[in-house]
Amino acid sequence: MMRKYIIFLLLFNFVLPVRPDSLEATQLLWAKDLQAQEYRDRMKIPSVTLYETMLNFTVKEDYEKVSKSVPFIHEILEVIKAKFEVDLEKELKTALENKEKELIILTIRKTIFYDMKDLFSILISTETIAEQSTVRLRTFIRTGYLDYLLLSPKIKEKEFKTDLTLKKVFQRVFYLIGATSPYAVEEKTTEKAPTIVDWNAVSKELNVIEKEILHLFPEFKPPEKKKE
């Protein structure tokens, strides 16, 4: 149903307004990890649905619809730029202007990776742990897992065993934070994250996921800063 909704919006030229925030303003807006999550709450269409739709449109070489999707993820791209110094919006628009199919796909996958990286950083943030409910924390990791599933087919293509390994790592993370599975439905509660969670262990597992993905996709790494 959600997929049909976004396709309807795109086909009928409905585009969300883009906020003209400067990078400096964005850095202030997302100075804290919890504030960074407010943009996710504002999104009417799940980011994973947007990424999947953009990938499908690119495969069909319908670049106009991909372009119309970009404003929907503008705030995500701004967060990534501010936190990780990677200007994916510029990369994506340049690739679209040149109609470079493979580069567009690569940039969307890169966006998915950094979105997942952002979720991981928020999940292990001390402030997040202190202020967020258990349900919300589990939502972060589940969203990260859904991001991973969009990368999974390409990871399988490169190294099948690595894909299986990373899915097991995700399963261990779910276990560590008290979730039964990536797909379990949580009851709404204001219960705080349990103090018995070994967040150092969670952090190590998430680092494994990032490291393995970057090993398979070195092109996801941000460009090295030039020495002055």
C-alpha positions as CSV (number, residue, x, y, z in Angstrom):
1,M,0.0,0.0,0.0
2,M,2.8,2.4,0.9
3,R,4.6,1.7,-2.3
4,K,1.5,2.5,-4.3
5,Y,1.2,5.7,-2.4
6,I,4.6,7.0,-3.2
7,I,4.3,6.0,-6.9
8,F,1.0,8.0,-7.0
9,L,2.7,11.0,-5.5
10,L,5.6,10.9,-8.0
11,L,3.4,10.2,-11.0
12,F,1.3,13.3,-10.3
13,N,4.2,15.6,-9.7
14,F,3.7,15.9,-6.0
15,V,7.0,17.1,-4.4
16,L,7.6,18.0,-0.8
17,P,9.1,21.5,-0.3
18,V,12.9,21.5,0.2
19,R,14.1,23.4,3.2
20,P,16.7,26.0,2.3
21,D,18.8,25.5,5.4
22,S,22.5,26.3,5.2
23,L,25.0,23.7,6.3
24,E,25.8,25.8,9.4
25,A,22.1,25.9,10.3
26,T,21.9,22.2,9.7
27,Q,24.8,21.5,11.9
28,L,23.1,23.4,14.7
29,L,19.8,21.7,14.1
30,W,21.3,18.2,14.3
31,A,23.9,19.0,17.0
32,K,22.5,16.3,19.2
33,D,21.6,12.8,18.0
34,L,18.1,12.9,19.5
35,Q,17.3,16.1,17.5
36,A,18.6,14.4,14.4
37,Q,15.7,11.9,14.7
38,E,13.0,14.5,14.5
39,Y,13.3,14.5,10.7
40,R,12.5,10.8,10.7
41,D,9.3,11.5,12.7
42,R,8.3,14.1,10.2
43,M,8.6,11.8,7.2
44,K,5.3,10.7,5.8
45,I,6.9,8.0,3.7
46,P,9.4,5.6,5.2
47,S,13.0,6.2,4.0
48,V,13.3,2.5,3.1
49,T,10.3,2.8,0.8
50,L,11.8,5.8,-0.8
51,Y,15.2,4.1,-1.4
52,E,13.6,1.0,-2.8
53,T,11.4,3.1,-5.2
54,M,14.4,5.2,-6.3
55,L,16.4,2.0,-7.1
56,N,13.4,0.5,-9.0
57,F,13.0,3.7,-11.1
58,T,16.7,3.8,-11.8
59,V,16.7,0.2,-13.1
60,K,13.9,1.2,-15.4
61,E,15.9,4.3,-16.4
62,D,13.0,6.6,-15.4
63,Y,15.4,9.3,-14.2
64,E,12.7,12.0,-14.0
65,K,10.9,10.1,-11.2
66,V,14.2,9.5,-9.4
67,S,14.8,13.2,-9.5
68,K,11.3,13.9,-8.1
69,S,12.1,11.6,-5.2
70,V,15.2,13.5,-4.1
71,P,13.3,16.2,-2.2
72,F,11.7,13.5,-0.1
73,I,15.1,12.5,1.3
74,H,16.6,16.0,1.4
75,E,16.8,16.1,5.2
76,I,18.4,12.7,5.4
77,L,21.1,13.9,2.9
78,E,21.6,17.1,5.0
79,V,22.1,15.0,8.1
80,I,24.6,12.8,6.4
81,K,26.5,15.8,5.0
82,A,26.6,17.5,8.4
83,K,27.6,14.4,10.4
84,F,29.9,12.5,7.9
85,E,31.0,15.3,5.5
86,V,29.7,13.4,2.5
87,D,27.6,15.5,0.0
88,L,25.4,12.8,-1.5
89,E,22.8,15.2,-2.7
90,K,25.3,16.8,-5.0
91,E,26.6,13.4,-6.1
92,L,23.1,12.2,-6.8
93,K,22.0,15.3,-8.7
94,T,25.2,15.2,-10.8
95,A,24.7,11.6,-11.7
96,L,21.0,12.3,-12.6
97,E,21.9,15.2,-14.8
98,N,24.3,13.0,-16.7
99,K,21.9,10.0,-16.7
100,E,24.6,7.7,-15.4
101,K,22.6,4.7,-14.4
102,E,25.3,2.8,-12.5
103,L,26.5,5.9,-10.7
104,I,22.9,6.7,-9.6
105,I,22.5,3.2,-8.2
106,L,25.8,3.4,-6.4
107,T,24.9,6.8,-4.9
108,I,21.5,5.6,-3.7
109,R,23.2,2.5,-2.1
110,K,25.8,4.9,-0.6
111,T,22.9,6.9,0.9
112,I,21.4,3.8,2.3
113,F,24.7,2.9,4.0
114,Y,25.2,6.3,5.6
115,D,21.6,6.4,6.7
116,M,22.2,3.1,8.4
117,K,25.5,4.5,9.9
118,D,23.5,7.4,11.3
119,L,21.0,5.1,12.9
120,F,23.9,3.1,14.4
121,S,25.5,6.2,15.9
122,I,22.2,7.3,17.4
123,L,21.5,3.8,18.8
124,I,24.8,3.7,20.8
125,S,24.7,7.4,21.9
126,T,24.7,7.8,25.7
127,E,22.1,10.5,25.5
128,T,19.8,8.3,23.3
129,I,20.2,5.4,25.7
130,A,19.3,7.7,28.7
131,E,16.3,9.4,27.1
132,Q,14.7,7.0,24.6
133,S,12.3,4.2,25.4
134,T,13.3,0.6,24.7
135,V,10.8,0.4,21.8
136,R,12.3,3.4,20.1
137,L,15.8,2.1,20.4
138,R,14.7,-1.2,18.8
139,T,13.0,0.8,16.1
140,F,16.3,2.4,15.2
141,I,18.1,-1.0,14.8
142,R,15.1,-2.4,12.9
143,T,15.2,0.5,10.5
144,G,18.9,0.0,10.1
145,Y,18.2,-3.7,9.3
146,L,15.7,-2.8,6.6
147,D,18.3,-0.5,5.1
148,Y,20.7,-3.4,5.1
149,L,18.2,-5.6,3.3
150,L,18.3,-3.2,0.4
151,L,22.1,-3.7,0.2
152,S,21.9,-7.4,0.8
153,P,21.3,-8.5,-2.9
154,K,24.5,-6.8,-4.0
155,I,26.4,-8.1,-0.9
156,K,25.3,-11.6,-1.8
157,E,26.5,-11.1,-5.3
158,K,30.0,-10.1,-4.0
159,E,30.3,-12.4,-1.0
160,F,27.4,-14.7,-0.2
161,K,28.9,-15.8,3.1
162,T,29.4,-12.2,4.3
163,D,25.7,-11.5,3.8
164,L,24.8,-14.5,6.0
165,T,27.4,-13.4,8.6
166,L,26.1,-9.8,8.7
167,K,22.5,-11.0,9.2
168,K,23.7,-13.1,12.1
169,V,25.4,-10.0,13.5
170,F,22.2,-8.1,13.3
171,Q,20.4,-10.9,15.1
172,R,23.0,-10.7,17.9
173,V,22.3,-7.0,18.2
174,F,18.6,-7.6,18.5
175,Y,19.3,-10.1,21.2
176,L,21.6,-7.7,23.1
177,I,19.0,-5.0,23.2
178,G,16.2,-7.4,24.1
179,A,14.4,-7.7,20.8
180,T,13.3,-11.2,19.7
181,S,13.7,-10.6,16.0
182,P,13.9,-7.9,13.3
183,Y,10.2,-8.3,12.6
184,A,8.7,-8.7,16.1
185,V,5.9,-6.2,16.8
186,E,6.6,-4.2,20.0
187,E,3.9,-3.1,22.4
188,K,3.9,0.6,23.0
189,T,5.5,1.5,26.3
190,T,7.5,4.2,28.0
191,E,9.8,1.7,29.5
192,K,13.4,2.9,29.4
193,A,16.2,0.9,27.9
194,P,17.4,-1.8,30.4
195,T,20.6,-1.0,32.2
196,I,21.8,-4.5,31.7
197,V,22.3,-4.0,28.0
198,D,26.0,-4.3,27.2
199,W,26.3,-1.2,24.9
200,N,30.0,-1.8,24.3
201,A,29.1,-5.2,22.9
202,V,26.4,-3.6,20.8
203,S,28.8,-1.0,19.5
204,K,31.4,-3.7,18.6
205,E,28.8,-5.6,16.6
206,L,27.6,-2.5,14.7
207,N,31.3,-1.7,13.9
208,V,31.6,-5.1,12.4
209,I,28.7,-4.4,10.1
210,E,30.1,-1.1,9.0
211,K,33.6,-2.5,8.5
212,E,32.5,-5.4,6.4
213,I,30.3,-3.3,4.1
214,L,33.1,-0.8,3.6
215,H,35.4,-3.7,2.7
216,L,33.0,-4.8,0.0
217,F,32.2,-1.2,-1.1
218,P,35.4,0.9,-0.6
219,E,33.7,3.5,-2.8
220,F,31.4,4.3,0.1
221,K,34.2,5.8,2.0
222,P,34.3,9.6,2.2
223,P,37.1,11.2,0.2
224,E,40.2,11.8,2.1
225,K,40.8,15.4,3.1
226,K,43.6,17.1,1.3
227,K,46.6,18.0,3.5
228,E,47.2,21.7,3.6
